[in-house]
Amino acid sequence: MEKATIKTALILIMVFMTLIIQTLDVSSLSSIAIVTSALDFGSCTPASTTGSTIDTITDTVVCTAASEAALELGIENDGDIDLNITIKTDNIAVTFIGGTSPTFEYMTFTGSSNGGCMGGAQDTSWIDFAATDTEYAACSNLTYGGTTNELDAEFKLFLPADAPPATDSVATITFTAHVII
């Protein structure tokens, strides 16, 4: 009788342990951090007859920022799951800049030492923010962890010669992380 009780107790313990293993959930964290929180071109004076193009890759000295080339935004995947990243703005060129045929564009790169956009960044040409609150692709599969978890965003604006004077023109850029399913 004693052997049967011990055998039954062992079976119950094994069943209980199996149930615990079957209900184990492991959560993941999807999170991105903006390494630079603001781009400030300063005061800009476009060429009086042709207008001027400014961007965050080349220092054009059109604006009073110390160096436009130092204004890129870094986006870091600081979670523990790969993510697709989109970008949008709340302001388009015609309202943000004004004048005849202004442009407001972006491009993303993974060429830095921390490049982590394994599915490809939008780095082949400038992409126009044609509409507000529209999510545009920035990166498919921004990896996490280690030293390859970062994406750089660059911006280009064309300031037409007839752009109206403005102070504190603001466009808010929003990056959104989407979990890869």
Secondary structure as UniProt FT lines:
FT   HELIX           2..22
FT   STRAND          32..34
FT   TURN            48..50
FT   STRAND          52..55
FT   HELIX           68..70
FT   STRAND          73..77
FT   STRAND          83..89
FT   HELIX           93..96
FT   STRAND          103..109
FT   TURN            113..114
FT   TURN            118..119
FT   STRAND          127..128
FT   TURN            132..133
FT   STRAND          136..142
FT   TURN            146..147
FT   STRAND          150..159
FT   TURN            161..162
FT   STRAND          173..179
//
